[in-house]
Amino acid sequence: MNLRHLEHLLAVADTGSFSRAAGRLFITQSALSRSIQGLEDELGGLVLDRLGKRNTLTPLGLEVVERARPILRDLEALRDSARLLQQGDLGRISVGLGSGPAALLTIPLLTTVARDCPGLKVSVTQGPAELLVVQLRNRQCDALVVDLRRVVPAQDLQIEALAELSAGFITRPDHPLAGWARVTLNDVLAYPVACTPLSDEVIRLLVDQYGLRAHPSEMVRVECDDVSSLLATVKASDAVFLGAHALARADIEAGRLVMLPMHPPVQAKARYAVVTLAGRTTAPAMASFRQILQAHLSDAPAIVTGA
């Protein structure tokens, strides 16, 4: 099948007009019409209903457009990669980051690319894992780094576990609970608990360990997908952050936040994964991206105060 015919059909579908599509493609309307006719001859059916100046996709046309879009996106990505590799560049990659990975990786990723990878271009999108998976399937992202527990396994997804990070409760150093030798969940619940949305599996683990009062509907008063906003809230109030220690690594090492010595310690851990589309050709830039992940996605070497 001639890929040019598919490109021409998508142009008509997107613009709704042969004249506008021909202008976008820099060809004549007659050449565009012959191309669409050639596609219909090959498929053995009409892809467009031509009603005066209106052009509407037929059921066959809708099916062709739906299948052609990802093919042509991959073709364009291949062309870009080939061009960049010929120029000696590493290529480009579009990355989606969930709330936890975004807090850990966004600045190191952008800094590393800007400072050490002149041949690499990167675009970062942040959001809930569920929305990022939709973007991945639509080819708007090349790879995701998200909470493993918030991704529903599917045949079209390749899910690779990256890291398992310890979690617990974190406060400002002058919080009423800071400095205690032992803190229980009852102690914590006297203050607002702040965290990102939790997966069903993490909720189950917390409830199994601490009882029903550890369910977010009972325990959490401040919820947000943006970790930096949650940590800022904790530093400015008596709120207690629940999450991976690594998310607050810089603040803990600088003495701006402290980890509470929980009794018993929180058993649930943050589990992050890189998610790509199964069977999709790996972009050349993915090798550099994975190196950055390995360098920055690790547990925090923090010390529990008051233990």
C-alpha positions as a Markdown table, in Angstrom:
| # | Residue | x | y | z |
|---|---|---|---|---|
| 1 | Met | 0.0 | 0.0 | 0.0 |
| 2 | Asn | 1.3 | 3.5 | -0.9 |
| 3 | Leu | 1.9 | 5.4 | 2.3 |
| 4 | Arg | 1.5 | 8.7 | 0.3 |
| 5 | His | -2.1 | 7.8 | -0.3 |
| 6 | Leu | -2.6 | 7.4 | 3.4 |
| 7 | Glu | -1.0 | 10.7 | 4.1 |
| 8 | His | -3.3 | 12.3 | 1.5 |
| 9 | Leu | -6.4 | 10.7 | 3.1 |
| 10 | Leu | -5.5 | 12.0 | 6.6 |
| 11 | Ala | -5.0 | 15.5 | 5.2 |
| 12 | Val | -8.5 | 15.4 | 3.7 |
| 13 | Ala | -9.9 | 13.9 | 7.0 |
| 14 | Asp | -8.2 | 16.6 | 9.1 |
| 15 | Thr | -9.2 | 19.6 | 6.9 |
| 16 | Gly | -12.5 | 18.4 | 5.6 |
| 17 | Ser | -11.7 | 19.9 | 2.2 |
| 18 | Phe | -9.8 | 18.8 | -0.9 |
| 19 | Ser | -8.7 | 22.4 | -1.5 |
| 20 | Arg | -7.3 | 22.9 | 2.0 |
| 21 | Ala | -5.7 | 19.5 | 2.1 |
| 22 | Ala | -4.1 | 20.1 | -1.3 |
| 23 | Gly | -2.8 | 23.4 | 0.0 |
| 24 | Arg | -1.3 | 21.7 | 3.1 |
| 25 | Leu | 0.3 | 19.0 | 0.9 |
| 26 | Phe | 1.5 | 21.5 | -1.7 |
| 27 | Ile | -0.1 | 19.5 | -4.6 |
| 28 | Thr | -2.9 | 20.2 | -7.0 |
| 29 | Gln | -6.5 | 19.2 | -6.2 |
| 30 | Ser | -6.5 | 16.9 | -9.2 |
| 31 | Ala | -3.4 | 15.1 | -8.0 |
| 32 | Leu | -5.0 | 14.7 | -4.6 |
| 33 | Ser | -8.2 | 13.4 | -6.1 |
| 34 | Arg | -6.2 | 10.8 | -8.2 |
| 35 | Ser | -4.3 | 9.7 | -5.1 |
| 36 | Ile | -7.6 | 9.1 | -3.1 |
| 37 | Gln | -9.0 | 7.3 | -6.1 |
| 38 | Gly | -5.9 | 5.1 | -6.2 |
| 39 | Leu | -6.4 | 4.2 | -2.5 |
| 40 | Glu | -10.0 | 3.4 | -3.1 |
| 41 | Asp | -9.1 | 1.2 | -6.1 |
| 42 | Glu | -6.6 | -0.7 | -4.0 |
| 43 | Leu | -9.0 | -1.1 | -1.1 |
| 44 | Gly | -12.0 | -2.0 | -3.3 |
| 45 | Gly | -14.3 | 0.5 | -1.7 |
| 46 | Leu | -15.0 | 4.2 | -1.1 |
| 47 | Val | -13.2 | 6.0 | 1.7 |
| 48 | Leu | -14.9 | 9.4 | 1.2 |
| 49 | Asp | -18.5 | 10.4 | 0.5 |
| 50 | Arg | -18.3 | 13.4 | -1.7 |
| 51 | Leu | -21.4 | 15.5 | -1.2 |
| 52 | Gly | -20.9 | 18.8 | -3.0 |
| 53 | Lys | -18.1 | 20.6 | -1.2 |
| 54 | Arg | -18.4 | 18.3 | 1.8 |
| 55 | Asn | -16.2 | 15.3 | 2.2 |
| 56 | Thr | -17.2 | 12.8 | 4.8 |
| 57 | Leu | -15.4 | 9.6 | 5.8 |
| 58 | Thr | -17.2 | 6.4 | 5.0 |
| 59 | Pro | -17.1 | 3.5 | 7.5 |
| 60 | Leu | -14.2 | 2.1 | 5.5 |
| 61 | Gly | -12.5 | 5.5 | 5.5 |
| 62 | Leu | -12.9 | 5.8 | 9.3 |
| 63 | Glu | -11.2 | 2.4 | 9.8 |
| 64 | Val | -8.4 | 3.4 | 7.4 |
| 65 | Val | -7.8 | 6.7 | 9.1 |
| 66 | Glu | -7.7 | 5.1 | 12.6 |
| 67 | Arg | -5.2 | 2.5 | 11.5 |
| 68 | Ala | -3.1 | 4.9 | 9.4 |
| 69 | Arg | -2.5 | 7.5 | 12.1 |
| 70 | Pro | -0.1 | 5.5 | 14.3 |
| 71 | Ile | 1.6 | 4.1 | 11.2 |
| 72 | Leu | 2.4 | 7.5 | 9.8 |
| 73 | Arg | 3.4 | 8.9 | 13.3 |
| 74 | Asp | 5.9 | 6.0 | 13.6 |
| 75 | Leu | 7.1 | 6.7 | 10.0 |
| 76 | Glu | 7.7 | 10.4 | 10.9 |
| 77 | Ala | 9.5 | 9.4 | 14.1 |
| 78 | Leu | 11.7 | 7.0 | 12.0 |
| 79 | Arg | 12.5 | 9.8 | 9.5 |
| 80 | Asp | 13.4 | 12.1 | 12.4 |
| 81 | Ser | 15.6 | 9.5 | 14.0 |
| 82 | Ala | 17.4 | 8.7 | 10.8 |
| 83 | Arg | 18.0 | 12.4 | 10.1 |
| 84 | Leu | 19.3 | 13.1 | 13.6 |
| 85 | Leu | 21.6 | 10.0 | 13.6 |
| 86 | Gln | 23.0 | 11.1 | 10.2 |
| 87 | Gln | 23.8 | 14.4 | 11.9 |
| 88 | Gly | 25.4 | 12.6 | 14.8 |
| 89 | Asp | 22.6 | 13.5 | 17.2 |
| 90 | Leu | 21.1 | 11.2 | 19.8 |
| 91 | Gly | 17.5 | 11.9 | 18.8 |
| 92 | Arg | 14.4 | 13.0 | 20.7 |
| 93 | Ile | 12.1 | 11.5 | 23.2 |
| 94 | Ser | 8.8 | 12.5 | 24.8 |
| 95 | Val | 8.4 | 11.3 | 28.4 |
| 96 | Gly | 5.4 | 11.1 | 30.6 |
| 97 | Leu | 6.0 | 11.2 | 34.4 |
| 98 | Gly | 3.6 | 10.3 | 37.2 |
| 99 | Ser | 3.5 | 12.4 | 40.4 |
| 100 | Gly | 6.3 | 10.5 | 42.3 |
| 101 | Pro | 8.6 | 10.1 | 39.3 |
| 102 | Ala | 8.0 | 13.7 | 38.3 |
| 103 | Ala | 9.3 | 14.9 | 41.7 |
| 104 | Leu | 12.3 | 12.6 | 41.5 |
| 105 | Leu | 13.2 | 12.9 | 37.8 |
| 106 | Thr | 12.0 | 16.1 | 36.2 |
| 107 | Ile | 14.9 | 18.4 | 37.3 |
| 108 | Pro | 17.7 | 15.8 | 37.0 |
| 109 | Leu | 16.4 | 14.7 | 33.6 |
| 110 | Leu | 16.1 | 18.3 | 32.2 |
| 111 | Thr | 19.4 | 19.3 | 33.8 |
| 112 | Thr | 21.3 | 16.2 | 32.4 |
| 113 | Val | 20.0 | 16.8 | 28.9 |
| 114 | Ala | 20.7 | 20.5 | 28.9 |
| 115 | Arg | 24.2 | 20.0 | 30.4 |
| 116 | Asp | 25.5 | 16.7 | 29.2 |
| 117 | Cys | 23.5 | 15.6 | 26.1 |
| 118 | Pro | 23.8 | 18.2 | 23.3 |
| 119 | Gly | 22.4 | 15.7 | 20.8 |
| 120 | Leu | 19.3 | 14.7 | 22.8 |
| 121 | Lys | 16.0 | 16.5 | 22.8 |
| 122 | Val | 13.5 | 15.8 | 25.4 |
| 123 | Ser | 9.9 | 16.8 | 26.1 |
| 124 | Val | 8.3 | 16.1 | 29.6 |
| 125 | Thr | 4.6 | 15.8 | 30.4 |
| 126 | Gln | 3.4 | 15.3 | 34.0 |
| 127 | Gly | 0.0 | 13.9 | 35.0 |
| 128 | Pro | -1.9 | 11.0 | 36.5 |
| 129 | Ala | -0.8 | 7.6 | 35.3 |
| 130 | Glu | -4.2 | 6.8 | 33.8 |
| 131 | Leu | -4.1 | 9.8 | 31.6 |
| 132 | Leu | -0.5 | 9.3 | 30.6 |
| 133 | Val | -1.3 | 5.7 | 29.5 |
| 134 | Val | -3.9 | 7.2 | 27.1 |
| 135 | Gln | -1.3 | 9.6 | 25.7 |
| 136 | Leu | 1.1 | 6.7 | 25.3 |
| 137 | Arg | -1.4 | 4.7 | 23.3 |
| 138 | Asn | -2.1 | 7.8 | 21.1 |
| 139 | Arg | 1.7 | 8.1 | 20.4 |
| 140 | Gln | 1.9 | 11.4 | 22.3 |
| 141 | Cys | 4.6 | 9.9 | 24.5 |
| 142 | Asp | 7.4 | 7.5 | 23.8 |
| 143 | Ala | 7.7 | 6.2 | 27.4 |
| 144 | Leu | 6.2 | 6.7 | 30.8 |
| 145 | Val | 7.6 | 6.4 | 34.3 |
| 146 | Val | 4.7 | 5.9 | 36.7 |
| 147 | Asp | 3.5 | 4.1 | 39.8 |
| 148 | Leu | 3.5 | 0.5 | 38.8 |
| 149 | Arg | 0.3 | -0.2 | 40.8 |
| 150 | Arg | -1.7 | 2.4 | 38.9 |
| 151 | Val | -1.1 | 0.8 | 35.4 |
| 152 | Val | -3.6 | -1.9 | 34.3 |
| 153 | Pro | -1.6 | -4.6 | 32.5 |
| 154 | Ala | -2.6 | -5.0 | 28.9 |
| 155 | Gln | -1.2 | -6.8 | 25.8 |
| 156 | Asp | -0.2 | -3.5 | 24.1 |
| 157 | Leu | 1.8 | -2.3 | 27.1 |
| 158 | Gln | 5.3 | -3.3 | 28.0 |
| 159 | Ile | 5.8 | -2.7 | 31.8 |
| 160 | Glu | 9.2 | -2.9 | 33.3 |
| 161 | Ala | 9.7 | -2.5 | 37.0 |
| 162 | Leu | 12.4 | 0.1 | 37.8 |
| 163 | Ala | 12.6 | 0.7 | 41.6 |
| 164 | Glu | 11.0 | -0.1 | 44.9 |
| 165 | Leu | 11.4 | 2.8 | 47.4 |
| 166 | Ser | 10.8 | 2.8 | 51.1 |
| 167 | Ala | 8.0 | 5.0 | 52.3 |
| 168 | Gly | 6.8 | 6.6 | 55.6 |
| 169 | Phe | 5.6 | 9.8 | 57.3 |
| 170 | Ile | 7.6 | 13.1 | 57.0 |
| 171 | Thr | 7.2 | 16.4 | 58.8 |
| 172 | Arg | 9.0 | 19.7 | 59.3 |
| 173 | Pro | 11.8 | 19.5 | 61.9 |
| 174 | Asp | 9.9 | 21.7 | 64.5 |
| 175 | His | 6.7 | 19.7 | 64.2 |
| 176 | Pro | 5.2 | 18.5 | 67.5 |
| 177 | Leu | 6.0 | 14.9 | 66.6 |
| 178 | Ala | 9.6 | 15.6 | 65.4 |
| 179 | Gly | 12.2 | 14.3 | 67.8 |
| 180 | Trp | 9.9 | 11.6 | 69.3 |
| 181 | Ala | 11.7 | 8.2 | 69.8 |
| 182 | Arg | 8.6 | 6.3 | 68.6 |
| 183 | Val | 5.5 | 7.5 | 66.7 |
| 184 | Thr | 2.3 | 5.5 | 66.1 |
| 185 | Leu | -0.4 | 6.0 | 63.6 |
| 186 | Asn | -2.7 | 7.3 | 66.4 |
| 187 | Asp | -0.1 | 10.1 | 67.0 |
| 188 | Val | 0.0 | 10.9 | 63.3 |
| 189 | Leu | -3.8 | 11.1 | 62.9 |
| 190 | Ala | -3.9 | 14.0 | 65.3 |
| 191 | Tyr | -2.6 | 16.1 | 62.4 |
| 192 | Pro | -3.6 | 16.5 | 58.7 |
| 193 | Val | -2.1 | 13.8 | 56.5 |
| 194 | Ala | -1.0 | 14.8 | 53.0 |
| 195 | Cys | -0.2 | 12.5 | 50.1 |
| 196 | Thr | -0.7 | 11.8 | 46.4 |
| 197 | Pro | -3.6 | 9.6 | 45.3 |
| 198 | Leu | -2.9 | 6.0 | 46.4 |
| 199 | Ser | -3.4 | 2.8 | 44.4 |
| 200 | Asp | -5.8 | 0.2 | 45.6 |
| 201 | Glu | -2.9 | -2.1 | 46.4 |
| 202 | Val | -1.2 | 0.4 | 48.6 |
| 203 | Ile | -4.4 | 1.2 | 50.4 |
| 204 | Arg | -4.9 | -2.5 | 51.1 |
| 205 | Leu | -1.3 | -2.8 | 52.4 |
| 206 | Leu | -1.9 | 0.2 | 54.7 |
| 207 | Val | -5.2 | -1.1 | 56.0 |
| 208 | Asp | -3.8 | -4.6 | 56.6 |
| 209 | Gln | -1.0 | -3.1 | 58.7 |
| 210 | Tyr | -2.7 | -0.3 | 60.6 |
| 211 | Gly | -6.4 | -1.0 | 60.3 |
| 212 | Leu | -9.3 | 0.8 | 58.7 |
| 213 | Arg | -8.2 | 4.2 | 60.0 |
| 214 | Ala | -5.3 | 4.0 | 57.6 |
| 215 | His | -7.7 | 4.1 | 54.7 |
| 216 | Pro | -7.3 | 7.4 | 52.7 |
| 217 | Ser | -11.0 | 8.2 | 53.2 |
| 218 | Glu | -10.4 | 8.3 | 56.9 |
| 219 | Met | -6.7 | 9.3 | 57.1 |
| 220 | Val | -6.0 | 11.8 | 54.3 |
| 221 | Arg | -7.0 | 15.4 | 54.5 |
| 222 | Val | -4.8 | 16.9 | 51.8 |
| 223 | Glu | -4.5 | 15.1 | 48.5 |
| 224 | Cys | -2.7 | 16.4 | 45.4 |
| 225 | Asp | -0.8 | 14.9 | 42.4 |
| 226 | Asp | 1.9 | 17.5 | 42.7 |
| 227 | Val | 4.5 | 16.3 | 45.3 |
| 228 | Ser | 6.3 | 19.6 | 45.5 |
| 229 | Ser | 3.1 | 21.4 | 46.5 |
| 230 | Leu | 2.5 | 18.7 | 49.2 |
| 231 | Leu | 6.0 | 19.1 | 50.6 |
| 232 | Ala | 5.7 | 22.9 | 50.6 |
| 233 | Thr | 2.4 | 22.5 | 52.6 |
| 234 | Val | 4.1 | 20.2 | 55.1 |
| 235 | Lys | 7.0 | 22.7 | 55.6 |
| 236 | Ala | 4.5 | 25.5 | 56.2 |
| 237 | Ser | 2.1 | 23.7 | 58.5 |
| 238 | Asp | 1.6 | 20.8 | 60.9 |
| 239 | Ala | 0.6 | 18.5 | 58.0 |
| 240 | Val | 2.4 | 15.1 | 57.8 |
| 241 | Phe | 3.4 | 13.8 | 54.4 |
| 242 | Leu | 2.9 | 10.2 | 53.5 |
| 243 | Gly | 5.1 | 8.9 | 50.6 |
| 244 | Ala | 8.4 | 7.6 | 49.5 |
| 245 | His | 11.3 | 9.0 | 51.4 |
| 246 | Ala | 13.2 | 9.6 | 48.2 |
| 247 | Leu | 10.6 | 12.3 | 47.2 |
| 248 | Ala | 11.8 | 14.5 | 50.1 |
| 249 | Arg | 15.5 | 13.5 | 49.8 |
| 250 | Ala | 16.9 | 17.0 | 49.2 |
| 251 | Asp | 14.8 | 18.5 | 52.0 |
| 252 | Ile | 15.7 | 15.7 | 54.5 |
| 253 | Glu | 19.4 | 16.0 | 53.7 |
| 254 | Ala | 19.2 | 19.8 | 54.1 |
| 255 | Gly | 17.4 | 19.5 | 57.4 |
| 256 | Arg | 14.2 | 21.1 | 56.1 |
| 257 | Leu | 12.2 | 17.9 | 56.7 |
| 258 | Val | 12.5 | 14.9 | 58.9 |
| 259 | Met | 11.3 | 11.3 | 58.8 |
| 260 | Leu | 9.2 | 10.1 | 61.7 |
| 261 | Pro | 10.3 | 6.9 | 63.4 |
| 262 | Met | 7.0 | 5.0 | 62.9 |
| 263 | His | 6.1 | 2.0 | 65.1 |
| 264 | Pro | 5.6 | -0.2 | 63.3 |
| 265 | Pro | 7.5 | 1.0 | 60.2 |
| 266 | Val | 5.4 | 1.5 | 57.1 |
| 267 | Gln | 5.6 | -1.7 | 55.1 |
| 268 | Ala | 4.1 | -0.4 | 51.8 |
| 269 | Lys | 6.7 | 0.8 | 49.3 |
| 270 | Ala | 6.5 | 3.0 | 46.2 |
| 271 | Arg | 7.0 | 0.9 | 43.1 |
| 272 | Tyr | 7.8 | 2.7 | 39.9 |
| 273 | Ala | 8.0 | 1.3 | 36.3 |
| 274 | Val | 8.8 | 2.4 | 32.8 |
| 275 | Val | 6.0 | 1.8 | 30.4 |
| 276 | Thr | 6.2 | 1.6 | 26.6 |
| 277 | Leu | 4.1 | 0.3 | 23.8 |
| 278 | Ala | 4.7 | -3.4 | 23.1 |
| 279 | Gly | 6.2 | -4.0 | 19.7 |
| 280 | Arg | 7.0 | -0.3 | 19.0 |
| 281 | Thr | 10.5 | 0.4 | 17.7 |
| 282 | Thr | 12.7 | 1.9 | 20.4 |
| 283 | Ala | 13.8 | 5.4 | 19.7 |
| 284 | Pro | 17.6 | 5.9 | 19.8 |
| 285 | Ala | 17.2 | 8.4 | 22.6 |
| 286 | Met | 15.7 | 5.7 | 24.9 |
| 287 | Ala | 19.2 | 4.4 | 25.8 |
| 288 | Ser | 20.3 | 7.8 | 27.1 |
| 289 | Phe | 16.9 | 8.1 | 29.0 |
| 290 | Arg | 17.4 | 4.8 | 30.7 |
| 291 | Gln | 20.9 | 5.8 | 31.9 |
| 292 | Ile | 19.4 | 8.9 | 33.5 |
| 293 | Leu | 16.7 | 6.8 | 35.2 |
| 294 | Gln | 19.3 | 4.4 | 36.7 |
| 295 | Ala | 21.3 | 7.4 | 38.0 |
| 296 | His | 18.5 | 9.2 | 39.7 |
| 297 | Leu | 15.7 | 6.7 | 40.6 |
| 298 | Ser | 16.9 | 5.3 | 43.8 |
| 299 | Asp | 16.1 | 5.2 | 47.5 |
| 300 | Ala | 16.9 | 8.2 | 49.7 |
| 301 | Pro | 20.0 | 7.8 | 52.0 |
| 302 | Ala | 18.2 | 9.7 | 54.7 |
| 303 | Ile | 18.5 | 9.2 | 58.5 |
| 304 | Val | 15.4 | 8.9 | 60.7 |
| 305 | Thr | 15.7 | 11.6 | 63.4 |
| 306 | Gly | 14.9 | 10.7 | 67.0 |
| 307 | Ala | 15.4 | 7.0 | 66.5 |
